[in-house]
Amino acid sequence: MTLMSLFAFANELCRDGDVTPDATRTDECRATGAPSTPAAAIAAQAAAKASAENFPVALRLLPRRYRGHLAAVYGFARSVDDMGDEAAPQQRAALLDELEADVGRLYRMVSRGTGGGRTGGEAAGGRGNEGPDGGPPRLSVVRALAPAVVACAIPAQPFCDLIAANRQDQVVSRYPTFGDLEDYCRLSANPVGRIVLHVFGAATPEREALSDRVCTALQLAEHWQDVAEDLRAGRIYLPQQDLERFGCTEDDLAAPRATPKVRALMAFEERRAHCLLDTGAPIVGTLRGAARLAVAGYVAGGRAALAAIAASGHDVLRATPRPGKARVAAEMVRAYATGE
């Protein structure tokens, strides 16, 4: 599950029904130089979702070029998530492989100097004789990344890490320790922050280290909000070591309301995420202009989400704790003004 909320799009939409279009064989489609039917359908659906969702105030205030780049990255991230979460289980690995191969095509195209504005033309048939793994990207969500990749010098690794996180979701459904969960967040969340820094031309090793803390904290907040939803999907992101420490079982997590033991566990996890977020929040003070505004919004969203968990009495099972817009706005003003 990629950290969608980091892009600070308004209210994460409820997921649609399973995406299970007629399954044209992926290997056959590769041989023809066209995307498979499931991959193309999911990519189109992800792009439609990205277009339908509204930017909150913070991102609406950003210059158009930043909003365009962030929207392209968001569409890609939605595609990764939908391929890993909503496609038919037997198709998911092949779809993620197909998406990663398309990212490879994008970066090979960019390295040849053809990424700045020629993506669509090449896709229409400029290099169709390069073989099954050559030519321009075949999926629209990958082609849409070209302007951002070229203009912002975004490396390929963060995109590949997001795909790797969804591959991990196919085979790992429990995390023994908090360290194991942090390793997952390095793939599922931290790459998003690094991409955002590149979009704003603000990527430095120091900022990336702070961003990683913020992103991990935001991923944890999202997991803590969605304990019940994740369990229904067969996944538990709460570390098994912590469950045992607080005397909680998986049956406790399936209850309609949180027991005192579950509340105590969630209070511990909420404080842990809050401390991690606070150690990364000083990144805001290192930024100026549009970058400061956007990253302050991300930090604010995390703090507001964690506050909503606390306000629920740490009962994340009865209903998903969601912060109100006023709280998010207040947190954003605070983060922007104080720089942390």
KAMO-V12963 format. One record per residue. N is the residue number from 1. RES is the residue in one letter. BURIAL is # if it has 24 or more other ideal C-beta (glycine too) atoms within 12 Angstrom, else .. D_FIRST is the distance of its C-alpha to the first C-alpha in whole Angstrom. Layout:
N:RES:BURIAL:D_FIRST, N:RES:BURIAL:D_FIRST
This chain:
1:M:#:0, 2:T:#:4, 3:L:#:6, 4:M:#:8, 5:S:#:11, 6:L:#:12, 7:F:#:14, 8:A:#:16, 9:F:#:16, 10:A:#:18, 11:N:.:16, 12:E:#:13, 13:L:.:14, 14:C:.:14, 15:R:.:12, 16:D:.:15, 17:G:.:16, 18:D:.:15, 19:V:#:16, 20:T:.:19, 21:P:#:21, 22:D:.:24, 23:A:#:23, 24:T:.:25, 25:R:.:25, 26:T:#:23, 27:D:.:25, 28:E:.:28, 29:C:#:26, 30:R:#:26, 31:A:.:30, 32:T:.:31, 33:G:#:29, 34:A:#:27, 35:P:#:23, 36:S:#:22, 37:T:#:22, 38:P:#:19, 39:A:#:17, 40:A:#:20, 41:A:#:19, 42:I:#:15, 43:A:#:16, 44:A:#:19, 45:Q:#:17, 46:A:#:14, 47:A:#:17, 48:A:.:19, 49:K:#:16, 50:A:#:17, 51:S:.:20, 52:A:.:21, 53:E:#:19, 54:N:.:21, 55:F:#:21, 56:P:#:22, 57:V:.:25, 58:A:#:24, 59:L:#:23, 60:R:.:26, 61:L:.:28, 62:L:#:27, 63:P:.:29, 64:R:.:28, 65:R:.:27, 66:Y:#:24, 67:R:#:23, 68:G:#:23, 69:H:#:21, 70:L:#:18, 71:A:#:18, 72:A:#:18, 73:V:#:15, 74:Y:#:13, 75:G:#:14, 76:F:#:13, 77:A:#:9, 78:R:#:10, 79:S:#:11, 80:V:#:8, 81:D:#:6, 82:D:#:9, 83:M:#:10, 84:G:#:8, 85:D:#:8, 86:E:#:11, 87:A:#:13, 88:A:#:16, 89:P:.:15, 90:Q:.:18, 91:Q:#:17, 92:R:#:13, 93:A:#:14, 94:A:#:17, 95:L:#:15, 96:L:#:13, 97:D:#:16, 98:E:#:18, 99:L:#:16, 100:E:#:16, 101:A:#:20, 102:D:#:20, 103:V:#:19, 104:G:#:22, 105:R:#:24, 106:L:#:23, 107:Y:#:24, 108:R:#:27, 109:M:#:28, 110:V:#:28, 111:S:.:30, 112:R:.:32, 113:G:.:33, 114:T:#:32, 115:G:#:29, 116:G:.:30, 117:G:.:31, 118:R:.:32, 119:T:#:28, 120:G:.:29, 121:G:.:33, 122:E:#:32, 123:A:#:29, 124:A:.:32, 125:G:.:34, 126:G:.:35, 127:R:#:34, 128:G:.:34, 129:N:.:36, 130:E:.:34, 131:G:.:32, 132:P:.:29, 133:D:.:27, 134:G:.:29, 135:G:#:29, 136:P:#:27, 137:P:#:24, 138:R:#:23, 139:L:#:20, 140:S:#:21, 141:V:#:18, 142:V:#:19, 143:R:#:22, 144:A:#:21, 145:L:#:20, 146:A:#:24, 147:P:#:25, 148:A:#:23, 149:V:#:23, 150:V:#:27, 151:A:.:27, 152:C:#:25, 153:A:.:25, 154:I:#:21, 155:P:.:21, 156:A:#:19, 157:Q:.:17, 158:P:#:14, 159:F:#:14, 160:C:#:14, 161:D:#:12, 162:L:#:9, 163:I:#:10, 164:A:#:10, 165:A:#:7, 166:N:#:6, 167:R:#:10, 168:Q:#:9, 169:D:#:7, 170:Q:#:10, 171:V:.:13, 172:V:#:12, 173:S:.:11, 174:R:#:14, 175:Y:#:14, 176:P:.:18, 177:T:.:18, 178:F:#:17, 179:G:.:18, 180:D:.:15, 181:L:#:12, 182:E:#:14, 183:D:.:14, 184:Y:#:10, 185:C:#:10, 186:R:#:12, 187:L:#:10, 188:S:#:7, 189:A:#:9, 190:N:#:12, 191:P:#:13, 192:V:#:12, 193:G:#:15, 194:R:#:17, 195:I:#:17, 196:V:#:18, 197:L:#:21, 198:H:#:22, 199:V:#:22, 200:F:#:24, 201:G:.:26, 202:A:#:26, 203:A:#:24, 204:T:.:26, 205:P:.:25, 206:E:.:26, 207:R:#:24, 208:E:#:21, 209:A:.:22, 210:L:#:22, 211:S:#:19, 212:D:#:17, 213:R:#:18, 214:V:#:17, 215:C:#:13, 216:T:#:13, 217:A:#:14, 218:L:#:12, 219:Q:#:9, 220:L:#:11, 221:A:#:13, 222:E:#:10, 223:H:#:9, 224:W:#:13, 225:Q:#:13, 226:D:#:11, 227:V:#:13, 228:A:#:15, 229:E:#:12, 230:D:#:10, 231:L:#:13, 232:R:.:14, 233:A:.:11, 234:G:.:13, 235:R:#:11, 236:I:#:12, 237:Y:#:11, 238:L:#:14, 239:P:#:16, 240:Q:#:19, 241:Q:.:21, 242:D:#:21, 243:L:#:21, 244:E:.:24, 245:R:.:26, 246:F:#:26, 247:G:.:27, 248:C:#:24, 249:T:.:23, 250:E:.:20, 251:D:.:23, 252:D:#:23, 253:L:#:19, 254:A:.:20, 255:A:.:23, 256:P:.:24, 257:R:.:24, 258:A:#:24, 259:T:#:27, 260:P:.:28, 261:K:#:27, 262:V:#:23, 263:R:#:24, 264:A:.:25, 265:L:#:22, 266:M:#:20, 267:A:#:23, 268:F:#:23, 269:E:#:19, 270:E:#:19, 271:R:.:22, 272:R:#:20, 273:A:#:18, 274:H:#:21, 275:C:.:23, 276:L:#:20, 277:L:#:20, 278:D:#:23, 279:T:.:24, 280:G:#:22, 281:A:#:23, 282:P:#:26, 283:I:#:25, 284:V:#:26, 285:G:.:29, 286:T:#:29, 287:L:#:28, 288:R:.:30, 289:G:.:30, 290:A:#:27, 291:A:#:25, 292:R:#:26, 293:L:#:26, 294:A:#:22, 295:V:#:21, 296:A:#:23, 297:G:#:21, 298:Y:#:18, 299:V:#:20, 300:A:#:21, 301:G:#:18, 302:G:#:17, 303:R:#:20, 304:A:#:21, 305:A:#:17, 306:L:#:19, 307:A:#:22, 308:A:#:21, 309:I:#:20, 310:A:#:23, 311:A:.:25, 312:S:#:24, 313:G:.:26, 314:H:#:22, 315:D:#:22, 316:V:#:19, 317:L:#:19, 318:R:.:22, 319:A:.:20, 320:T:#:17, 321:P:#:18, 322:R:#:18, 323:P:#:21, 324:G:.:23, 325:K:.:24, 326:A:.:27, 327:R:#:25, 328:V:#:23, 329:A:.:26, 330:A:.:28, 331:E:#:25, 332:M:#:25, 333:V:.:29, 334:R:.:29, 335:A:#:27, 336:Y:#:28, 337:A:.:32, 338:T:.:31, 339:G:.:29, 340:E:#:27
